[in-house]
Amino acid sequence: MPRRALRTRSKARVFIRTPGGKVVIHYRKRKSNPKICPLCKKEIHGIPKMNSSNSSKFPLSSKRISRIYGGVLCGKCLKNLLKKEVAKTWLLQ
């Protein structure tokens, strides 16, 4: 029986034949989903796909984009948001 952490259906099972002819099971980690923009539901470019256990090994500069709303909004949505804000301030003056 595998150890307790591997007794779940969320782990992908891969059957591997060893050189001795024995078939063993290897467990693969699931791939994490890409970060998505909450407005347009598209993938945010520039952020690597990583699990929470793997994210602590990356520096903060590679986990997010260095701009306002970096890692939250995609470039197009941010551009549209800034245009709306500039238009609001222009009308108020």
KEFI-339845 format. One record per residue (C-alpha): x, y, z. Coordinates in steps of 0.02 Angstrom, whole numbers, padded with zeros to 5 digits, always signed. Layout:
REM KEFI-339845
XYZ ...
***
This chain:
REM KEFI-339845
+00000+00000+00000 +00067+00174-00043 +00101+00300+00092 -00043+00404+00156 -00004+00559+00052 -00020+00459-00110 -00187+00375-00068 -00292+00500-00164 -00369+00504-00335 -00301+00678-00368 -00126+00607-00399 -00100+00543-00575 -00046+00361-00580 +00082+00308-00709 +00123+00125-00732 +00309+00102-00766 +00393-00061-00816 +00562-00080-00733 +00711-00162-00818 +00678-00319-00712 +00507-00338-00792 +00408-00283-00639 +00269-00154-00659 +00270-00017-00528 +00161+00136-00501 +00237+00310-00502 +00133+00458-00441 +00140+00623-00534 +00098+00792-00461 -00047+00884-00539 -00007+01035-00645 -00068+01200-00576 -00184+01312-00674 -00122+01477-00745 -00169+01640-00659 -00318+01721-00745 -00378+01899-00757 -00541+01923-00659 -00614+02042-00789 -00584+01955-00956 -00547+01777-00892 -00388+01762-00996 -00217+01702-00940 -00101+01833-00865 +00065+01827-00958 +00229+01838-00867 +00181+01735-00715 +00243+01555-00707 +00122+01414-00668 +00174+01349-00497 +00100+01253-00351 +00088+01332-00180 +00226+01218-00115 +00338+01270-00260 +00300+01457-00251 +00403+01484-00092 +00560+01438-00189 +00536+01576-00317 +00586+01758-00283 +00447+01886-00270 +00504+01973-00430 +00466+01817-00533 +00297+01785-00450 +00218+01947-00507 +00235+02084-00635 +00311+02247-00571 +00171+02371-00609 +00008+02422-00529 -00113+02276-00521 +00033+02166-00576 -00016+01983-00567 -00201+02027-00546 -00255+02111-00708 -00194+02076-00883 -00116+02214-00986 -00270+02252-01091 -00388+02264-00944 -00265+02375-00849 -00250+02489-01000 -00441+02505-01012 -00456+02536-00825 -00325+02675-00830 -00410+02755-00980 -00575+02760-00885 -00492+02837-00732 -00405+02970-00836 -00569+03012-00922 -00656+03028-00752 -00525+03147-00683 -00528+03247-00845 -00717+03273-00833 -00709+03323-00650 -00586+03465-00683 
***
